[in-house]
Amino acid sequence: MTIKTALTKSTEKFKNAKIPSARLDSELLLAHVLSESREYLIAHDDKELSPKQIKIFEDCMARRLDREPVCYITNNLEFYGLDFFVDNRVLSPRVETELIAEEAIANAPQNSRLIDIGTGSGALAIAIAKHRPDLTITATEVSPLAMQVAKLNAKNLLSEANKINFALADVWKGVEGKFETIVTNLPYVSEDYKPNMKPEVQKEPSIALFGGSGDGLDLYRRFYSDISEHLVPGSIVYHESDPWQHQGLKELATQAGLEPILEKYLILGFTKK
C-alpha cells in the first residue's frame, strides 16, 4: 500500500464516520506514524508502506474513529510556536489561550513574579517562561496526572535559565506569596452542557473541563474569593471564559478589588486598583 492509497482510504473512512477534517486528520496521523512532515507525504505519495507501518496506521485510524482527538494519538500539539506533549491526562491547549501568553509576555514587569493557576499541560507557563526568562514563574495543578505532563513538557522545552516552580494546589489552597501577574485557564464549562459536547471533547479529562453546573463559574468564584492576599498594587490577572460569562466574572473581579483592562472574545484582563 502506498502513502497515496493509505490516505485515500483513511480519508474516506473518516468522512463516512462524519469526522471533521478527514483529510487533515489522515495526513497528521500518517505523518506521525512515519515520523515525517505532511509535506513529505505529498512529495512521496508513491512510497510503499511496510506491513508494520500499515498496522500502526490502522491502529491510529481505529482510535480516531472512536473519536479520540488527534493530538492524543500523536501526543503532540503546537501552542505558541512550541510542540507540547499531550495525552488524555490533560486538556489539549486551545489556540485562543495563546492570547493570554501574548499579553503576559508583553506586560509582566521585569524580574517580577508570575503564577499560572491550573497549568494542565504547562502550555501557558512554559510559553511565557520561554520568552521571559527574567520572570520567577510558579505553576500549580490540582491533578497529579496533569502535573506529570507539565513537568515533562518543561523538561523538554525549557533550559535551567527559565525553569518553572511546580506545585500541587487546589486553586489558591496550597499557594503562598504575592504575584505581579496571574494567569489561569480554569475549567469554565457548565456540567449542564455535557450532553451537547462533541465526542472528541468528551474524551478530555472532566477535571479540566467542568467548572460546576449552572453558569460553570464555581472555580472562578473560589479563584476570586481568595485572590486578594496574593495581589500587590498593579497586579494583572488574565484568564479565559465564554463571552456570555464575562459579566459575571467582571462582577467577581470588582468585588475582589480589581478593574477590567482587557476584553477580547474569550480573554479577560484585570488589574488591582
N, C-alpha and C positions, 0 to 999 in steps of 0.2 A: 504493500500500500504506500502510495506517495503522499507527500505533505498536502498536495492539492486535493487528492481524493479524501484524505482524512478530514480536512477542513470542510469539504463539501458535505460529507456525511454527518459530521457533528453539527454543522450549522442547520441542516435540515431537521435533525432530531430536536435541537433546541427550539427551532421555530414551531415544530409540531407540538411541543410542550408549552408553547406560548411564553417562552423565556425572552425577556427583552435583550437587545444587543446580542443576538445569537451568533453573528459572525465575529464580533469583537471578542466575546467570551471564548469562542473556539480558538481564536488566534492566541489569546492570552494563555489559555491552558496548554496548547501545544508548544508555544514558546517556552513555557515553564518546564515542560517535560524534556525538551531538547536543550534547555539552558542557553537559549538563543533569543534574539530580538524578533519582534514581529516583522521587521524589515527583512530579516534573514529568511523568514518563511516565504515571503513574496519572491525574493531573488532565487530561492532554491526549491520552488514548489514541485519540481520533478524528482526530488531526492526521495529515495526509498527509506521507509522507516523499518527499524529492526522489530522482530517479534516482541522483544522486551519493551520497546518504546510504545508500540501499539497497545500492549496490555496496560501500561501505566496511563496512557492517554484515555483508554476506555474506562479505567477506574476513576479518573478525574471527571470524565463525562457523566458517569453514574452519580457522582456526588453533586454535580451541578444540576442534573435532572431532579435530584432530591431537593433542589433549591438552596443548596449551601452557597453562600457568597463566594465569588471567585477568589477574593483575597484570602479567605480561609483555606482554600485549596492550594493556592500558590504560596501562601504565607508571606505575602508581600503587598504593600500598598504605599504609594507615594504620598507624602504630606510635606508641604513647604519645601519641595525640592529634595527631600530625603526619603530613602527607601526603608520603611519600617517593617519589622516582622510583626505579623498579626495572626491570631488564631481565635478559636471560639472562647478563649478566656477574656477577651477584650472586645469592646465596641470598635468597629472599623472607623478610623478617623474620617470625618467629612470635610470636603473642600471648603465649606462655609466657615469652618472653625479656623482656617488659616488667617482670617481677618483678625482674630484675637492675637495670634502670634505676631502679625504685622504691627498692630497697634502697640503691643507691649515692647517689641524690639525698638520701635521708633520713640516711645515716650517714657520708658522706665528711666529714672535718674541714674547717672553714672555711679558705679560702685555701690548700688543700693541692694535691698533685699526683695526677692520676688517669691511668691508661693503659688503653686498650681494645686488646687484642691480637687481631688478625684482624678488623678493623672491618667488612669487607664493604661493605654499602650505607651504612655510617656510622650506622645506626639507633641503636645503644646510645650511642655517644659524643655524637651530636647531641642525642638526647633528654635526656641528662644535662646537657650544656652549656646547653641551653635553660632549664633550671630552676636551674642552679648556675653563674652567670657568674663566681663567685668562684674557681672551680677552674681550675688550669692543666692542660689536657687534651691528651694525646697519643693519636693513633690510628694503629695500624700495620696493614699489609696486605701479604701476600706477592704478591698478584696485581695487576699494574699496571692491568689492565682494571677490576677491582673498585675500585681506588683512584680511577679516573676518576669512577665513580658516587658514591663517598663525597664527593669534593670538590665535585661538582655539587650534591649534597644540602646540604652545608654552606653553599655559596654561596646556595642558595635559601631556607634555613631559619634561618640564623644571622646575627647582626649582628657588627660588629667587637668588640663588648663581650664576646662569648662565643665567639670563634673557636677553632678546634682546630689543633694542630700535627700534620700528617700526615707519616708516614714509611714507606717501603717497608722491610719487615723480615720475616724468617722466624722466627716465634715470637719468641725473645729475641735472635736473631742480628741485630745492627744496632741494638739498643736500648741506650742508656746512661742512667744515673741511677736514682734510687730513687723509689718512689711509695707514698703512703699508701693508695691504693685502686687495685686492679687488677680489671678486668672482662674477660671473654672468653667467646666462644661458639665455641670451636674445633670443627672437624669431629670428630664422635664416632661416626658411623655406620660399622659394620663393612662392609668390602667384600664379605664373605660374604653380606650381606643384599641385595645389589643385585638379584638376580633376583626378589625379592619386593616390590620397591618399586612404589608407584603410578606410573602413566605420567607424571603431572604432575611428580612428584619427579625422575624420570629426565631431565626437561628442564632441571633446575637444574645448575649447574656442579659437576662432580665434586670439584674442588679445595676447594669449600666444604662438601661433604657427608661425605666419607670420611676417617676417622681411622686407616686401616690395616685389615688383616684381623684375624681373631680377635675380641678384645674391643673393637676400634676406638679404643683409647686411646693409640696411638703418639704423637700430637701432644701429648696431655696429659702423657705421660712426659717429653717434651722440655721442656714448659712448666714442670713441677715440678723437673726436674733442674737448671735454670738460674735458678730464681726467686730463690734466697736473696740474691744480690748486688743485687737490686732492691727488697728489703724494708727497712723500718725497724720498730722495735718498735711494735706496734699496727696494722701494716698489715692491711688487709682485702682478701680475694680473693673474688670472686663469679664463678661460671661455671655452665654448663648441661651436662647429660648425661642419658641414660636412667637411671631409678631402679636398674635391675639393675647399672649400672656404679658406683654410689655407693660401695660398699665398697672397690673397687679405687682409686678416687680419694681416699678418706679415707686409705688407706694411703700413697699417694704424697704427699699433703699432710703427713701426720705425719712422714714421712721428711725432708721439707723444713723441719721445724720449725714447722709450723702446726697449729692445733687447730680443730675444727669449731665453728661458731656458728649455722649455719642449714642446714636441710634441708627444702625444700618441693617435693615432686614432682620436677620436672626441675632445680631450682636448688639449688646447694650454696654455702655461705659458710664461709670460714676466716679466722683471724686469726693473726698471728705472735705466738708466746709471748713 
